[in-house]
Amino acid sequence: MLLPDPSLPLPYPRVKEDPDDSRMRTRLRAITETHTASLIGALRDLQTEGLVPFVDVRIRQAPLTPTFKLYLFNAVEALHGMYEIIERPLELEDAEVVTALTCWGWGPRSPTT
């Protein structure tokens, strides 16, 4: 997995009114850690159950802003999905709702997002 370096200031996700507000970066880091751990666990479970012969997950950080998701399977198949930058309200951990610039990358958006 090639992921953005969490120590770098990215143009998104961010609070629209305050690009220096670090809460959106903190939120992104938590989401990334949760999803990465879940994916690694699911893939290792496949190996443990004998459904695949071998699992090798590598995570690298790069100085980049994510513009798409790209999954490579067995070095021969790829799944690619573009992110769309959207503006939407988000509730942060402290229960404050902010207008955020963030990326949308899973399925169609509903008119309310």
Backbone as CSV, one residue per row, in Angstrom:
resi,resn,N_x,N_y,N_z,CA_x,CA_y,CA_z,C_x,C_y,C_z
1,MET,0.843,-1.165,0.000,0.000,0.000,0.000,0.887,1.225,0.000
2,LEU,0.584,2.157,-0.862,1.279,3.435,-0.911,0.321,4.481,-0.357
3,LEU,0.703,5.057,0.779,-0.164,6.003,1.482,0.527,7.353,1.607
4,PRO,-0.254,8.423,1.726,0.353,9.733,1.929,1.106,9.792,3.253
5,ASP,2.206,10.486,3.270,2.977,10.687,4.494,2.124,11.516,5.460
6,PRO,1.765,10.965,6.629,0.861,11.680,7.536,1.482,12.924,8.170
7,SER,2.781,13.095,8.057,3.412,14.270,8.654,3.351,15.493,7.733
8,LEU,2.943,15.300,6.481,2.913,16.401,5.528,1.559,17.110,5.531
9,PRO,1.560,18.427,5.360,0.284,19.135,5.219,-0.271,18.878,3.818
10,LEU,-1.454,18.332,3.739,-2.079,18.013,2.455,-3.161,19.048,2.143
11,PRO,-3.465,19.266,0.869,-4.522,20.226,0.526,-5.910,19.752,0.945
12,TYR,-6.065,18.467,1.163,-7.298,17.895,1.677,-6.948,16.569,2.305
13,PRO,-7.695,16.115,3.264,-8.864,16.751,3.842,-8.433,17.922,4.722
14,ARG,-9.311,18.927,4.775,-9.052,20.080,5.634,-10.348,20.793,5.947
15,VAL,-10.299,21.571,7.025,-11.418,22.435,7.376,-11.401,23.586,6.377
16,LYS,-12.512,23.820,5.731,-12.566,24.829,4.667,-12.122,26.208,5.153
17,GLU,-12.621,26.627,6.309,-12.349,27.976,6.797,-10.970,28.122,7.435
18,ASP,-10.306,27.008,7.760,-9.016,27.082,8.454,-8.096,25.962,7.980
19,PRO,-7.357,26.187,6.898,-6.471,25.136,6.366,-5.413,24.653,7.362
20,ASP,-5.106,25.455,8.389,-4.090,25.064,9.367,-4.649,24.224,10.515
21,ASP,-5.968,24.057,10.577,-6.608,23.244,11.616,-6.180,21.788,11.407
22,SER,-5.542,21.197,12.383,-4.974,19.850,12.235,-5.968,18.717,12.497
23,ARG,-7.191,19.040,12.901,-8.130,17.983,13.280,-8.498,17.067,12.109
24,MET,-8.568,17.597,10.913,-8.888,16.746,9.759,-7.733,15.801,9.439
25,ARG,-6.500,16.250,9.633,-5.348,15.362,9.434,-5.337,14.265,10.491
26,THR,-5.681,14.629,11.717,-5.773,13.636,12.791,-6.854,12.609,12.467
27,ARG,-7.981,13.087,11.970,-9.091,12.194,11.582,-8.655,11.262,10.461
28,LEU,-7.970,11.804,9.448,-7.490,10.980,8.336,-6.521,9.910,8.829
29,ARG,-5.616,10.289,9.715,-4.645,9.320,10.242,-5.362,8.179,10.964
30,ALA,-6.375,8.495,11.775,-7.125,7.458,12.501,-7.879,6.551,11.532
31,ILE,-8.517,7.133,10.525,-9.239,6.330,9.534,-8.266,5.423,8.783
32,THR,-7.126,5.963,8.389,-6.122,5.188,7.657,-5.622,4.025,8.498
33,GLU,-5.324,4.283,9.756,-4.829,3.211,10.638,-5.877,2.126,10.823
34,THR,-7.128,2.511,11.017,-8.204,1.540,11.203,-8.403,0.686,9.960
35,HIS,-8.489,1.315,8.806,-8.740,0.584,7.570,-7.547,-0.288,7.175
36,THR,-6.345,0.210,7.405,-5.144,-0.573,7.092,-5.087,-1.828,7.964
37,ALA,-5.314,-1.667,9.253,-5.298,-2.826,10.161,-6.381,-3.829,9.781
38,SER,-7.561,-3.348,9.421,-8.652,-4.228,9.023,-8.308,-5.007,7.751
39,LEU,-7.753,-4.323,6.767,-7.376,-4.986,5.518,-6.298,-6.037,5.746
40,ILE,-5.284,-5.696,6.514,-4.207,-6.655,6.797,-4.769,-7.865,7.542
41,GLY,-5.635,-7.627,8.510,-6.240,-8.739,9.251,-7.060,-9.649,8.349
42,ALA,-7.866,-9.064,7.481,-8.696,-9.870,6.576,-7.836,-10.692,5.620
43,LEU,-6.770,-10.095,5.107,-5.895,-10.831,4.191,-5.147,-11.954,4.909
44,ARG,-4.695,-11.692,6.111,-4.001,-12.753,6.882,-4.967,-13.882,7.248
45,ASP,-6.224,-13.530,7.509,-7.222,-14.560,7.782,-7.394,-15.487,6.579
46,LEU,-7.355,-14.929,5.387,-7.457,-15.762,4.177,-6.326,-16.776,4.124
47,GLN,-5.126,-16.329,4.476,-3.982,-17.241,4.480,-4.115,-18.270,5.595
48,THR,-4.495,-17.829,6.786,-4.641,-18.726,7.933,-5.655,-19.832,7.648
49,GLU,-6.736,-19.468,6.950,-7.777,-20.435,6.638,-7.449,-21.288,5.407
50,GLY,-6.282,-21.053,4.810,-5.875,-21.845,3.660,-6.575,-21.480,2.357
51,LEU,-7.211,-20.305,2.325,-7.920,-19.898,1.112,-6.992,-19.284,0.071
52,VAL,-5.844,-18.786,0.523,-4.781,-18.322,-0.377,-3.472,-18.855,0.179
53,PRO,-2.504,-19.146,-0.704,-1.267,-19.743,-0.215,-0.347,-18.775,0.521
54,PHE,-0.409,-17.492,0.194,0.558,-16.552,0.765,0.002,-15.138,0.687
55,VAL,0.233,-14.359,1.739,-0.175,-12.956,1.764,1.052,-12.118,2.102
56,ASP,1.267,-11.083,1.313,2.370,-10.157,1.558,1.826,-8.744,1.411
57,VAL,1.709,-8.040,2.517,1.208,-6.671,2.494,2.365,-5.755,2.871
58,ARG,2.631,-4.793,2.015,3.690,-3.814,2.285,3.070,-2.421,2.284
59,ILE,3.454,-1.644,3.265,2.937,-0.290,3.377,4.109,0.679,3.264
60,ARG,3.969,1.629,2.354,4.984,2.656,2.154,4.300,4.018,2.217
61,GLN,5.036,4.996,2.701,4.519,6.358,2.745,5.257,7.198,1.716
62,ALA,4.522,8.077,1.058,5.094,8.912,0.012,4.625,10.353,0.191
63,PRO,5.424,11.303,-0.275,5.021,12.710,-0.190,4.056,13.055,-1.318
64,LEU,2.817,12.567,-1.192,1.845,12.792,-2.255,0.476,13.060,-1.666
65,THR,-0.345,13.701,-2.475,-1.747,13.920,-2.133,-2.554,12.850,-2.845
66,PRO,-3.403,12.109,-2.127,-4.144,11.040,-2.793,-5.143,11.595,-3.816
67,THR,-5.087,11.069,-5.022,-6.045,11.445,-6.062,-6.855,10.240,-6.523
68,PHE,-6.414,9.048,-6.137,-7.135,7.841,-6.521,-6.713,6.687,-5.625
69,LYS,-7.527,5.630,-5.661,-7.192,4.376,-5.003,-6.750,3.420,-6.092
70,LEU,-5.721,2.650,-5.812,-5.247,1.649,-6.754,-4.853,0.416,-5.954
71,TYR,-5.520,-0.686,-6.223,-5.197,-1.953,-5.576,-4.610,-2.873,-6.634
72,LEU,-3.467,-3.481,-6.343,-2.856,-4.456,-7.239,-2.987,-5.836,-6.611
73,PHE,-3.442,-6.777,-7.404,-3.637,-8.146,-6.934,-2.730,-9.077,-7.717
74,ASN,-1.876,-9.771,-6.996,-0.990,-10.774,-7.600,-0.163,-10.199,-8.742
75,ALA,0.114,-8.922,-8.697,0.942,-8.232,-9.695,0.384,-8.315,-11.115
76,VAL,-0.865,-8.724,-11.270,-1.434,-8.834,-12.621,-2.803,-8.180,-12.767
77,GLU,-3.496,-7.932,-11.659,-4.822,-7.332,-11.733,-4.812,-6.025,-10.957
78,ALA,-5.573,-5.050,-11.444,-5.636,-3.758,-10.776,-7.081,-3.303,-10.644
79,LEU,-7.354,-2.662,-9.537,-8.636,-2.021,-9.295,-8.316,-0.553,-9.042
80,HIS,-8.919,0.341,-9.819,-8.587,1.759,-9.778,-9.862,2.571,-9.573
81,GLY,-9.809,3.543,-8.691,-10.967,4.408,-8.461,-10.515,5.824,-8.162
82,MET,-11.052,6.784,-8.891,-10.682,8.190,-8.710,-11.410,8.775,-7.497
83,TYR,-10.737,9.682,-6.810,-11.362,10.448,-5.748,-11.986,11.708,-6.344
84,GLU,-13.071,12.144,-5.755,-13.694,13.417,-6.098,-13.575,14.311,-4.869
85,ILE,-13.087,15.526,-5.042,-12.978,16.450,-3.915,-14.339,17.124,-3.741
86,ILE,-14.859,17.010,-2.517,-16.182,17.568,-2.238,-16.132,18.422,-0.973
87,GLU,-17.122,19.264,-0.843,-17.310,20.062,0.361,-18.524,19.491,1.077
88,ARG,-18.356,19.186,2.371,-19.489,18.644,3.117,-19.294,18.874,4.607
89,PRO,-20.383,18.860,5.367,-20.252,18.993,6.819,-19.753,17.679,7.410
90,LEU,-18.844,17.788,8.356,-18.333,16.613,9.072,-18.308,16.912,10.558
91,GLU,-18.713,15.919,11.340,-18.617,16.058,12.790,-17.277,15.489,13.220
92,LEU,-16.490,16.292,13.925,-15.187,15.867,14.400,-15.309,15.214,15.764
93,GLU,-14.206,14.680,16.243,-14.204,13.926,17.495,-14.723,14.745,18.678
94,ASP,-14.498,16.054,18.650,-14.958,16.910,19.747,-16.417,17.333,19.579
95,ALA,-17.128,16.723,18.627,-18.545,16.954,18.331,-18.804,18.266,17.584
96,GLU,-17.759,18.997,17.247,-17.946,20.208,16.444,-18.175,19.805,14.989
97,VAL,-19.131,20.444,14.356,-19.390,20.210,12.941,-18.686,21.306,12.157
98,VAL,-17.868,20.884,11.193,-17.131,21.834,10.361,-17.482,21.590,8.899
99,THR,-17.274,22.607,8.074,-17.367,22.424,6.637,-15.999,21.953,6.176
100,ALA,-15.959,20.770,5.597,-14.684,20.161,5.237,-14.554,20.025,3.728
101,LEU,-13.320,20.157,3.267,-12.964,19.762,1.908,-12.323,18.395,2.054
102,THR,-12.936,17.410,1.469,-12.456,16.047,1.630,-12.668,15.288,0.331
103,CYS,-12.159,14.091,0.277,-12.317,13.320,-0.957,-13.366,12.239,-0.771
104,TRP,-14.046,11.968,-1.851,-15.082,10.949,-1.887,-14.569,9.861,-2.809
105,GLY,-14.527,8.631,-2.337,-13.933,7.601,-3.168,-14.618,6.262,-3.121
106,TRP,-15.862,6.208,-2.695,-16.541,4.905,-2.656,-17.989,5.070,-3.052
107,GLY,-18.303,4.730,-4.236,-19.685,4.708,-4.705,-20.243,6.071,-5.027
108,PRO,-21.453,6.087,-5.526,-22.083,7.350,-5.913,-22.454,8.179,-4.695
109,ARG,-22.387,9.492,-4.874,-22.781,10.401,-3.794,-24.279,10.606,-3.836
110,SER,-24.858,10.700,-2.668,-26.277,11.055,-2.624,-26.380,12.568,-2.667
111,PRO,-27.528,13.123,-3.007,-27.684,14.576,-3.068,-27.462,15.264,-1.730
112,THR,-27.484,14.524,-0.628,-27.346,15.157,0.686,-25.923,15.157,1.206
113,THR,-24.953,14.552,0.488,-23.583,14.528,0.994,-22.751,15.621,0.429
